Amino acid sequence: MSSRHFLVTYFKVTYFEVTYGLNLREENRVKSKPAANAASDKRMFYNNEECPIRNVVAQIGDKWSVLVLFALVDGADRFNSLKSRVVGISQRMLTQTLRDLEREGYVSRTVYPEVPVKVEYELTDLGREIVKPLYQLVSWADTHHNEIRQARKAYDERVQ
């Protein structure tokens, strides 16, 4: 491999890893015979715990996590306040979502030794960091919501 090819390949891998959070390193690719078509040059995505898409994005891509993260952007909040602000979430689902977000390092849980016990949830530095690109996604979704709804409607009419 020439040094130019190495640098270009390294740049592509590093750029995509940083920009898209993809795990493109050679050691994470399947060693197989090249296909007869151009598809062999395309990136592979693996269904394993080392894949950042599966390992990270799956957690924040569920139904409630983004809403809970955005509810905490305003600052620390208590459970019942979060429950009333994230309309439609059940107590059980909010509990599970907060636990998952805490496990991932996006949310911290603080218990105050009072009677009754006071518990607050707030974003960690990592949580504040992930909200930034999520805000771009949410803004994009808001901007294109009508187009997406029209596409869904057109698809449903075609399929039926």
C-alpha positions as CSV (number, residue, x, y, z in Angstrom):
1,M,0.0,0.0,0.0
2,S,1.5,3.4,-1.0
3,S,1.8,6.1,1.6
4,R,-0.7,8.2,-0.3
5,H,-3.2,5.4,-0.4
6,F,-2.6,4.8,3.3
7,L,-3.2,8.5,4.2
8,V,-6.3,8.7,2.1
9,T,-7.7,5.5,3.6
10,Y,-6.7,6.6,7.1
11,F,-8.3,10.0,6.6
12,K,-11.5,8.4,5.3
13,V,-11.7,6.0,8.2
14,T,-10.9,8.7,10.8
15,Y,-13.2,11.3,9.2
16,F,-16.2,8.9,9.1
17,E,-15.5,7.7,12.6
18,V,-15.4,11.2,14.0
19,T,-18.2,12.6,11.8
20,Y,-20.6,9.7,11.9
21,G,-19.4,7.6,14.9
22,L,-18.8,4.6,12.6
23,N,-16.4,1.8,13.5
24,L,-14.5,1.5,10.2
25,R,-11.2,0.1,11.3
26,E,-9.8,-2.8,9.2
27,E,-9.8,-5.2,12.2
28,N,-13.6,-4.8,12.6
29,R,-14.4,-5.7,9.0
30,V,-15.2,-9.2,7.8
31,K,-12.5,-10.8,5.8
32,S,-14.1,-12.2,2.7
33,K,-13.7,-12.6,-1.0
34,P,-14.4,-9.4,-2.9
35,A,-17.8,-9.4,-4.6
36,A,-18.1,-9.2,-8.3
37,N,-19.8,-5.8,-8.1
38,A,-19.1,-2.4,-6.5
39,A,-20.9,-3.4,-3.3
40,S,-17.7,-4.8,-2.0
41,D,-16.3,-1.3,-1.6
42,K,-19.2,-0.2,0.6
43,R,-18.9,-0.1,4.4
44,M,-20.1,-3.0,6.5
45,F,-22.2,-2.6,9.6
46,Y,-22.1,-5.5,12.1
47,N,-24.6,-6.6,14.6
48,N,-22.3,-6.9,17.6
49,E,-21.6,-5.0,20.8
50,E,-18.5,-3.3,19.3
51,C,-20.6,-1.5,16.7
52,P,-21.2,2.1,17.8
53,I,-24.5,2.2,15.9
54,R,-25.9,-0.7,17.8
55,N,-24.2,0.0,21.0
56,V,-24.8,3.7,21.4
57,V,-27.4,4.9,18.9
58,A,-29.9,2.1,19.7
59,Q,-30.3,3.5,23.3
60,I,-31.0,7.0,22.3
61,G,-33.1,5.9,19.3
62,D,-35.8,4.4,21.4
63,K,-39.3,6.0,21.8
64,W,-38.6,8.0,25.0
65,S,-34.9,8.7,25.5
66,V,-34.6,11.8,23.3
67,L,-37.7,13.3,24.9
68,V,-36.4,12.7,28.4
69,L,-33.0,14.1,27.4
70,F,-34.6,17.2,26.1
71,A,-36.8,17.6,29.2
72,L,-33.6,17.7,31.2
73,V,-31.9,20.4,29.1
74,D,-33.7,23.0,31.2
75,G,-31.8,21.7,34.3
76,A,-32.2,19.1,37.1
77,D,-35.7,17.8,37.6
78,R,-37.6,15.4,39.8
79,F,-39.3,12.2,38.6
80,N,-43.0,13.4,38.8
81,S,-42.1,16.7,37.1
82,L,-40.5,14.8,34.2
83,K,-43.4,12.5,34.0
84,S,-45.8,15.4,33.7
85,R,-43.6,17.1,31.0
86,V,-43.0,13.9,28.9
87,V,-46.7,13.4,28.1
88,G,-47.8,9.8,27.6
89,I,-44.9,8.1,29.3
90,S,-45.8,5.6,32.0
91,Q,-44.2,5.5,35.4
92,R,-42.6,2.2,34.6
93,M,-41.2,3.4,31.2
94,L,-39.8,6.6,32.7
95,T,-38.1,4.6,35.4
96,Q,-36.6,2.3,32.9
97,T,-35.6,5.1,30.5
98,L,-33.9,7.1,33.3
99,R,-32.0,4.0,34.5
100,D,-30.8,3.3,31.0
101,L,-29.7,6.9,30.4
102,E,-27.9,6.8,33.8
103,R,-26.2,3.6,32.9
104,E,-25.0,5.1,29.6
105,G,-23.6,8.1,31.4
106,Y,-26.0,10.7,30.0
107,V,-28.0,11.3,33.2
108,S,-27.0,11.5,36.8
109,R,-29.3,10.7,39.7
110,T,-28.9,12.5,43.0
111,V,-30.6,11.4,46.2
112,Y,-31.0,14.0,48.9
113,P,-31.3,12.6,52.5
114,E,-34.6,14.3,53.3
115,V,-38.0,13.1,54.5
116,P,-39.5,12.3,52.1
117,V,-36.5,11.4,50.0
118,K,-35.8,13.9,47.2
119,V,-34.4,12.5,44.0
120,E,-33.3,14.7,41.1
121,Y,-32.1,13.8,37.6
122,E,-29.9,16.0,35.5
123,L,-27.7,15.7,32.3
124,T,-24.1,14.9,32.8
125,D,-21.4,16.5,30.6
126,L,-21.8,13.5,28.2
127,G,-25.6,14.1,28.2
128,R,-25.2,17.8,27.4
129,E,-22.8,16.8,24.6
130,I,-25.2,14.3,23.0
131,V,-28.1,16.7,23.1
132,K,-26.3,19.0,20.6
133,P,-26.4,16.7,17.6
134,L,-29.8,15.4,18.7
135,Y,-31.1,19.0,18.5
136,Q,-30.0,19.1,14.9
137,L,-31.9,15.9,14.2
138,V,-35.0,17.2,16.0
139,S,-34.7,20.5,14.1
140,W,-34.4,18.7,10.8
141,A,-37.4,16.5,11.7
142,D,-39.5,19.6,12.6
143,T,-38.5,21.3,9.3
144,H,-39.4,18.2,7.2
145,H,-42.3,16.8,9.2
146,N,-44.9,17.7,6.6
147,E,-42.9,16.2,3.7
148,I,-42.4,13.0,5.7
149,R,-46.1,12.8,6.5
150,Q,-46.9,13.4,2.8
151,A,-44.5,10.6,1.8
152,R,-46.1,8.2,4.3
153,K,-49.5,9.0,3.0
154,A,-48.5,8.5,-0.6
155,Y,-46.8,5.2,0.3
156,D,-49.9,4.0,2.2
157,E,-52.1,4.9,-0.7
158,R,-49.8,3.0,-3.2
159,V,-49.5,-0.1,-1.1
160,Q,-53.2,-0.5,-0.3
